[in-house]
Amino acid sequence: MEYLPLNKKEVLRYLGYRKEMPPLTPAIDRLIDHVLREIQEVSTPRFTYRILPVKPGPDGILVGDSGLVFPGKNAKKILQKADRIILMAATLGLSVETAIRKYELTDLTHGMILDAAAAEMIEKYLDAEEEKVLADPALAGLTMNRRFSPGYGDLPLSVQKGFLAALDAERTVGIHLTATNLMVPRKSVTAFMAAYRDPQDVKFKRRPAKGSE
């Protein structure tokens, strides 16, 4: 995989750093630059997606023949006029988990920065894969909105089980759920986008990805 343009400011945001705080020390600044390279070397990213029809049902939005139902007002607002839904899952792999745990035991600052860099990388990786998905012939003539994840608004995290099952994500990308609906590997993301026949029906238009700085 080619190196992704990670945004240092986003990593600092994940770390809770704000402009009004004292400037970074040269050592910490160098460490962050090092970790921005390191995270790409230790990651083993994987991605999968599936395009399915959607329609309103008695208990929420029905996602094709997958058995997945999106309940709640937010899902209805986003999907009730959509023609298709794109389900996506991405992970950086267990190697990132291993590296973060190692540093948590030996160099906590390094571990915290690596964790923040992983959060930035999974988003940038998903941005890059999303662009490839949009070229799928099944989406020709359709207009997409921006992506959302389970947990947005009133869409409960409990849909994760059906979401990952619809993607066969444990087999295809190695993501599984804990009993509390947390994904393993931890640096994993599920997301969906709606695709519309009529551009006027689009809810929440796509936003340009943030560049690297």
C-alpha positions as a Python dict, from the first residue, in 0.01 Angstrom:
ca = {
    (1, 'M'): (0, 0, 0),
    (2, 'E'): (124, 349, -84),
    (3, 'Y'): (187, 586, 205),
    (4, 'L'): (-119, 793, 294),
    (5, 'P'): (-99, 1171, 347),
    (6, 'L'): (-169, 1184, 720),
    (7, 'N'): (-261, 1516, 881),
    (8, 'K'): (-40, 1607, 1178),
    (9, 'K'): (-298, 1856, 1306),
    (10, 'E'): (-557, 1579, 1321),
    (11, 'V'): (-319, 1361, 1523),
    (12, 'L'): (-272, 1650, 1767),
    (13, 'R'): (-649, 1689, 1787),
    (14, 'Y'): (-688, 1321, 1875),
    (15, 'L'): (-426, 1375, 2145),
    (16, 'G'): (-631, 1662, 2289),
    (17, 'Y'): (-373, 1927, 2200),
    (18, 'R'): (-508, 2281, 2153),
    (19, 'K'): (-353, 2598, 2013),
    (20, 'E'): (-363, 2776, 2346),
    (21, 'M'): (-142, 2509, 2503),
    (22, 'P'): (237, 2554, 2528),
    (23, 'P'): (427, 2475, 2205),
    (24, 'L'): (539, 2118, 2148),
    (25, 'T'): (895, 2045, 2251),
    (26, 'P'): (1131, 1965, 1962),
    (27, 'A'): (1160, 1607, 2091),
    (28, 'I'): (783, 1551, 2090),
    (29, 'D'): (751, 1718, 1750),
    (30, 'R'): (1015, 1482, 1608),
    (31, 'L'): (848, 1183, 1773),
    (32, 'I'): (514, 1267, 1611),
    (33, 'D'): (680, 1291, 1270),
    (34, 'H'): (845, 954, 1333),
    (35, 'V'): (515, 795, 1437),
    (36, 'L'): (337, 927, 1126),
    (37, 'R'): (578, 708, 929),
    (38, 'E'): (577, 422, 1177),
    (39, 'I'): (200, 375, 1176),
    (40, 'Q'): (207, 314, 802),
    (41, 'E'): (483, 57, 839),
    (42, 'V'): (314, -145, 1116),
    (43, 'S'): (-37, -134, 969),
    (44, 'T'): (-185, -417, 764),
    (45, 'P'): (-499, -243, 635),
    (46, 'R'): (-790, -434, 484),
    (47, 'F'): (-1118, -312, 339),
    (48, 'T'): (-1444, -459, 216),
    (49, 'Y'): (-1772, -320, 92),
    (50, 'R'): (-2109, -423, -42),
    (51, 'I'): (-2376, -234, -238),
    (52, 'L'): (-2736, -324, -155),
    (53, 'P'): (-3086, -188, -222),
    (54, 'V'): (-3277, -25, 62),
    (55, 'K'): (-3644, 30, 136),
    (56, 'P'): (-3856, 142, 431),
    (57, 'G'): (-3996, -132, 654),
    (58, 'P'): (-4217, -147, 962),
    (59, 'D'): (-3920, -142, 1202),
    (60, 'G'): (-3681, 77, 1006),
    (61, 'I'): (-3484, 77, 680),
    (62, 'L'): (-3440, -270, 531),
    (63, 'V'): (-3096, -335, 381),
    (64, 'G'): (-3142, -570, 86),
    (65, 'D'): (-3185, -937, 173),
    (66, 'S'): (-2918, -922, 445),
    (67, 'G'): (-3163, -918, 736),
    (68, 'L'): (-3003, -591, 851),
    (69, 'V'): (-3247, -322, 964),
    (70, 'F'): (-3150, 37, 1047),
    (71, 'P'): (-3397, 171, 1305),
    (72, 'G'): (-3449, 529, 1414),
    (73, 'K'): (-3526, 872, 1278),
    (74, 'N'): (-3173, 948, 1158),
    (75, 'A'): (-3150, 639, 938),
    (76, 'K'): (-3494, 714, 797),
    (77, 'K'): (-3396, 1070, 714),
    (78, 'I'): (-3079, 957, 537),
    (79, 'L'): (-3206, 645, 362),
    (80, 'Q'): (-3579, 668, 294),
    (81, 'K'): (-3529, 819, -55),
    (82, 'A'): (-3206, 635, -131),
    (83, 'D'): (-3180, 378, -411),
    (84, 'R'): (-2878, 194, -270),
    (85, 'I'): (-2663, 174, 40),
    (86, 'I'): (-2291, 110, 45),
    (87, 'L'): (-2180, -83, 354),
    (88, 'M'): (-1808, -55, 428),
    (89, 'A'): (-1563, -193, 683),
    (90, 'A'): (-1194, -114, 724),
    (91, 'T'): (-926, -216, 971),
    (92, 'L'): (-558, -149, 1031),
    (93, 'G'): (-508, -502, 1159),
    (94, 'L'): (-385, -664, 1479),
    (95, 'S'): (-26, -557, 1418),
    (96, 'V'): (-121, -204, 1520),
    (97, 'E'): (-278, -334, 1842),
    (98, 'T'): (41, -521, 1921),
    (99, 'A'): (261, -215, 1862),
    (100, 'I'): (42, 12, 2075),
    (101, 'R'): (36, -239, 2362),
    (102, 'K'): (414, -274, 2347),
    (103, 'Y'): (466, 100, 2381),
    (104, 'E'): (206, 128, 2655),
    (105, 'L'): (436, -93, 2861),
    (106, 'T'): (769, 59, 2759),
    (107, 'D'): (707, 417, 2641),
    (108, 'L'): (363, 554, 2724),
    (109, 'T'): (407, 880, 2531),
    (110, 'H'): (504, 689, 2217),
    (111, 'G'): (205, 460, 2265),
    (112, 'M'): (-39, 750, 2301),
    (113, 'I'): (92, 916, 1986),
    (114, 'L'): (79, 589, 1793),
    (115, 'D'): (-282, 538, 1904),
    (116, 'A'): (-373, 890, 1783),
    (117, 'A'): (-189, 835, 1455),
    (118, 'A'): (-381, 509, 1405),
    (119, 'A'): (-710, 697, 1450),
    (120, 'E'): (-602, 941, 1179),
    (121, 'M'): (-478, 665, 950),
    (122, 'I'): (-796, 456, 960),
    (123, 'E'): (-994, 762, 851),
    (124, 'K'): (-751, 846, 571),
    (125, 'Y'): (-747, 483, 459),
    (126, 'L'): (-1126, 479, 449),
    (127, 'D'): (-1123, 805, 251),
    (128, 'A'): (-894, 646, -8),
    (129, 'E'): (-1098, 326, -37),
    (130, 'E'): (-1421, 526, -57),
    (131, 'E'): (-1293, 696, -373),
    (132, 'K'): (-1236, 356, -531),
    (133, 'V'): (-1585, 240, -431),
    (134, 'L'): (-1742, 539, -604),
    (135, 'A'): (-1602, 410, -934),
    (136, 'D'): (-1802, 86, -903),
    (137, 'P'): (-2025, 48, -1214),
    (138, 'A'): (-2318, -42, -986),
    (139, 'L'): (-2320, 322, -871),
    (140, 'A'): (-2319, 477, -1218),
    (141, 'G'): (-2571, 761, -1244),
    (142, 'L'): (-2621, 779, -866),
    (143, 'T'): (-2524, 1059, -628),
    (144, 'M'): (-2372, 970, -292),
    (145, 'N'): (-2391, 1144, 43),
    (146, 'R'): (-2121, 1151, 309),
    (147, 'R'): (-2055, 845, 520),
    (148, 'F'): (-2202, 765, 859),
    (149, 'S'): (-2125, 497, 1116),
    (150, 'P'): (-2333, 299, 1365),
    (151, 'G'): (-2365, 511, 1676),
    (152, 'Y'): (-2449, 824, 1474),
    (153, 'G'): (-2755, 998, 1614),
    (154, 'D'): (-3010, 740, 1719),
    (155, 'L'): (-2865, 458, 1509),
    (156, 'P'): (-2758, 215, 1782),
    (157, 'L'): (-2428, 31, 1803),
    (158, 'S'): (-2632, -287, 1829),
    (159, 'V'): (-2663, -286, 1447),
    (160, 'Q'): (-2290, -366, 1428),
    (161, 'K'): (-2349, -740, 1448),
    (162, 'G'): (-2582, -745, 1148),
    (163, 'F'): (-2369, -488, 967),
    (164, 'L'): (-2054, -700, 991),
    (165, 'A'): (-2248, -1016, 908),
    (166, 'A'): (-2382, -853, 590),
    (167, 'L'): (-2021, -792, 488),
    (168, 'D'): (-1895, -1131, 610),
    (169, 'A'): (-1633, -908, 771),
    (170, 'E'): (-1477, -1166, 1001),
    (171, 'R'): (-1379, -1377, 701),
    (172, 'T'): (-1301, -1098, 453),
    (173, 'V'): (-1112, -849, 672),
    (174, 'G'): (-1073, -1017, 1010),
    (175, 'I'): (-1307, -794, 1214),
    (176, 'H'): (-1517, -946, 1490),
    (177, 'L'): (-1727, -809, 1776),
    (178, 'T'): (-1699, -836, 2150),
    (179, 'A'): (-2008, -895, 2366),
    (180, 'T'): (-2033, -516, 2410),
    (181, 'N'): (-2034, -447, 2032),
    (182, 'L'): (-1674, -324, 2022),
    (183, 'M'): (-1475, -421, 1715),
    (184, 'V'): (-1151, -617, 1722),
    (185, 'P'): (-901, -514, 1593),
    (186, 'R'): (-971, -193, 1783),
    (187, 'K'): (-860, 34, 1497),
    (188, 'S'): (-1148, -72, 1275),
    (189, 'V'): (-1436, 130, 1131),
    (190, 'T'): (-1772, 47, 981),
    (191, 'A'): (-1953, 307, 774),
    (192, 'F'): (-2228, 344, 519),
    (193, 'M'): (-2319, 584, 242),
    (194, 'A'): (-2651, 633, 67),
    (195, 'A'): (-2680, 653, -313),
    (196, 'Y'): (-2967, 846, -473),
    (197, 'R'): (-3121, 853, -821),
    (198, 'D'): (-3230, 1214, -779),
    (199, 'P'): (-2953, 1448, -660),
    (200, 'Q'): (-3223, 1664, -500),
    (201, 'D'): (-3292, 1382, -254),
    (202, 'V'): (-2935, 1378, -118),
    (203, 'K'): (-2916, 1431, 256),
    (204, 'F'): (-2581, 1544, 400),
    (205, 'K'): (-2363, 1599, 93),
    (206, 'R'): (-2015, 1453, 75),
    (207, 'R'): (-1739, 1669, 218),
    (208, 'P'): (-1388, 1694, 71),
    (209, 'A'): (-1135, 1490, 264),
    (210, 'K'): (-894, 1683, 486),
    (211, 'G'): (-546, 1696, 339),
    (212, 'S'): (-213, 1636, 507),
    (213, 'E'): (-32, 1913, 690),
}
